[in-house]
């Protein structure tokens, strides 16, 4: 770093992912010394992870000894070390309850991580104006015009005093203060928000932008790029996005938005300079939507898209801008835009001019630019670190560990393509001869691509003369392998239908790597082509929460932390669902808690969609997989949505579908291959929550009723058979009805019966209330009775009480007093075990009366024995009652 930056000039950190003053300054010193993180950490005697955490702002107060060791390695002067130590002393303590005012997006006030509600429209206008003008005062006239755009009332002077007092109370942190709290002070001409720059997001942004402009003039633009990255993370939307037009169009707001445009332009220029254009594309897309006529933004977007290999998209941006300028302003694009357009057409782009490796002897170097076909990244990416490491086997320096083909497989919407693109961009430096990419449309509304069509596309990209492309697919595949011999290329085959579609596209060159994404398991490639399979599941709760924060803004997600976690739980951790939910939150500018209530209160799957985009729906993703199934597998999939527990066995699925176990097993394998069903344990199959909801909605009413009856009868038959074998002394209110279903198991001994009950416990417990609610009360109470011995002996007391209660309701609905008496006896036992003695005695009395009404002598005797035992255990004299 050529010009020294003091600690006071550096940022104090931003939203999640913020780097902070210490991290930025230490990183700049390390780069000045020409050391990587690994080298600097090794010489300082600390771990690379520790140094990375300090530079990224995760460690705000490292030990003084650590900084001294780093200072020696980085050859810092005494004053530079003093600056670093000063930052650690003066930085805000972690979790300090200091208000933070956010206006770069919807207005928000925070105290630590807790949001401070600002519900009054007048207070929101006043607070927004004061923050917007900070550190300058707002005049009395400005305040009056902002609060009352249509004209002030006669008492407006006293009302302003009242509103100012209320804003001061909102800003007061309460409790002990570790730093001066923001407040509002009177000035000769109006009022001023008195706050440190670090107490507003606008202040953070301005400091980081100013720092980036200084660092941009230094020899290393990387430090400037890091500052710009942090600066832009503070923006959650247009300034004061939820304010009235009079405030959003205030001259100060216009100036702030212009500074955002300036930062994005500088960010894009630096990204192009560093040959990282794909990282600037999301920010540029966001800004051109906000500023549809800004030619500088469009020029950068054209250049970055072209540099990412998205030539068609870049040219489309130019065409749309040209048409809009002509229609709305009657002018032609500026020289800057025309120049960007020509550079794309001529392939004169920062990333298009890769240095080609020397061609092997006897083979000419490829003509034209090297292929760089990877699509642009869609916004930020979080998580999947283990999967990224697995994919790194494709570039391992150890030949014994290196893979040639990796198949990323998983359910629709789980993020297979996003992972493949993210890894490919992150590791593109390993492939000196470029990258090929194709969407094979294996699961798409459009026809799937034939291997011959893809080969022709790839051969043209590799420099083959279009007029001399082989017509025969086998010849085209041979030429493809020949052109890739001795090259280092990455081939990404996205959205594959099956192994046959991708097999001709796999080159023989060991220097090439192939990444395939598919909803099918592609077991054939693993078996015969040496591919490794990487199965992708939903995100864990922490990764899912971070993904939501990256979309809606970390400040916003943190302000509603509980609601944010509830939302990703509703989405089942499915990345597609989370991205759609996040996009809706950004578009609607609504609260996360309110959106959760909206999703929970209606048809979840139909609500998880982006208006105006037919592809951005969870239903559309599921439909494509479902419609690709054969008829028998479709029917099995629909019926699996009806299972009462988390999974089902092969024999249970056979009962559900009224088929043989062998046929059911074959259908389940088909569904597992399509990643619509998961084998949760050996021989047991379940569905993801959202997939299960989708399957249940597909089943018709008559189909569902018949399937449930078959499954409940199957459960009852086997539960009753196991109970009679294991608990023969248990009294029953009536015999088991119905004949053995075709898929019935035969319990050869106690161990087999016990194993079956253990495996089906959650399903059986869930089947009782489901059967009662689905119109099968007799099946419900009989199943509840059959389960009592197993649940009580196994000490599943909570489940035992729930099952008995559901059985009671079913018996009442069925008009069976004997079954009602039995259910009350079971409930009484559970309450006694739960130490609720009074409730247990009350239920025993009710069971005795019901047994008398039903003429059930064994039930009366059992109730009396237990009443006497209860009184004796409680120290009372037995009642001596008789039937």
Secondary structure by P-SEA (a helix, b strand, c coil): ccccccccccccccccccccaaaaaaaaaaaaacccaaaaaaaacccaaaaaaaaacccccccaaaaaaaaaaacccaaaaaaaaaaaaccccccccbbbbbccccbbbbcccbbbbbccaaaaaaaaaaaaaccccccaaaaaaaacccccccaaaaaaaaaaaaaaaaaccccccccccbbbbbcccbbbbcccccccaaaaaaaaaaaaaaacccccaaaaaaaaaaaaccccccccccccccccccaaaaaaaaaaaaaaaaaaaaaaaacccccaaaaaaaaaaaccccaaaaaaaaaaaaaacaaaaaaaaaaaaaaaaaacccccccaaaaaaaaaaaacccccccccccccccccccccccccccccccccccccaaaaaaaacccccccccccccbbbbcccccccaaaaaaaaaaacccccccbbbbbccccccccccccaaaaaaaaaaaaccccccccccaaaaaaaaaaaacccbbbbbbccccccccccccccccccbbbbbbccccccccccccbbbbbbbccccaaaaaaaaaaaacaaaaaaaaaaaaaaaaaacccaaaaaaaaaaaaaacccaaaaaaaaaaccccccccccccccccaaaaaaaaaaaccaaaaaaaaaaaacccccccaaaaaaaacccaaaaaaaaaaaaaacccccccccbbbbcaaaaaaaaaaccaaaaaaaaaaaaaaaaaaaaaaaaaccccccccccccccccccccccccaaaaaaaaaaaaaaaaaaaaaaaaaccaaaaaaaaaaaaaaaaaacaaaaaaaaaaaaaaaaaaaccaaaaaaaaaaaaaaaaaacaaaaaaaaaaaaaaaaaaaccaaaaaaaaaaaaaaaaaaccccccccc
